[in-house]
Amino acid sequence: MSIGLGIFLIAIGAILTFALNVSVDVVDLDLIGWILMGAGLVVVIIGVALLTRKRRTVATSRVDVDPATGSRVNTTERDDTL
């Protein structure tokens, strides 16, 4: 979702900067377009960095026999690290 938002911001910024030839006294549309394109680039870079992040999960299962009762005991340990 963040990559799509970044592309959308880049597209809107490019339209404001390069395609619109409107002069507004209150704001500079070219500057707003450049700011939107920069923000879109930052959002795309953050989105790609979050996608390439590896998540590692280690699950260890152990089956033991309880000496007192003679029943099987299943133990599962899980370690989630980033």
C-alpha positions in Angstrom: 0.0 0.0 0.0 2.8 2.4 0.8 4.4 1.9 -2.7 1.1 2.7 -4.3 0.7 5.8 -2.2 4.3 6.9 -3.1 3.6 6.4 -6.9 0.4 8.4 -6.5 2.2 11.3 -4.8 4.9 11.3 -7.5 2.3 11.4 -10.2 0.3 14.2 -8.6 3.6 16.1 -8.0 4.7 15.6 -11.6 1.3 16.9 -12.9 1.5 20.0 -10.7 5.1 20.7 -11.7 5.2 19.8 -15.4 1.7 19.7 -16.8 -0.1 22.6 -15.2 0.6 26.1 -16.5 -1.6 27.9 -14.0 -0.4 30.9 -12.0 -1.7 31.2 -8.5 -0.7 34.2 -6.4 -1.1 32.5 -3.0 1.0 29.4 -3.6 3.7 28.2 -5.9 2.3 25.0 -7.6 5.7 24.0 -9.0 7.2 24.0 -5.5 4.3 22.0 -4.1 4.7 19.5 -7.0 8.4 19.1 -6.2 7.6 18.6 -2.5 5.0 15.9 -3.4 7.4 14.1 -5.7 10.1 14.1 -3.0 7.6 12.8 -0.4 6.5 10.1 -2.8 10.0 9.0 -3.4 10.6 8.8 0.4 7.4 6.7 0.8 8.4 4.4 -2.0 11.9 3.8 -0.5 10.4 3.1 3.0 7.8 0.7 1.4 10.6 -1.2 -0.4 12.7 -1.3 2.7 9.8 -2.8 4.7 9.1 -5.4 2.0 12.7 -6.6 1.9 12.9 -6.9 5.7 13.3 -10.6 6.6 11.3 -12.0 9.5 12.7 -15.2 11.0 10.7 -17.6 13.0 12.2 -20.5 14.8 9.9 -23.2 16.2 11.2 -26.0 18.3 9.1 -29.0 19.2 10.0 -31.6 21.8 8.2 -34.7 22.9 9.1 -36.2 26.3 7.6 -38.9 28.5 6.6 -37.9 32.0 8.3 -40.5 34.3 5.7 -40.1 37.0 2.6 -40.8 34.9 4.1 -42.4 31.8 2.2 -39.9 29.5 3.7 -38.0 26.6 4.4 -34.3 27.0 4.6 -32.1 23.9 6.5 -28.9 24.3 6.7 -26.2 21.6 8.9 -23.2 21.9 8.7 -20.3 19.4 11.2 -17.5 18.9 10.1 -14.6 16.6 12.9 -12.2 15.8 13.2 -9.5 13.2 
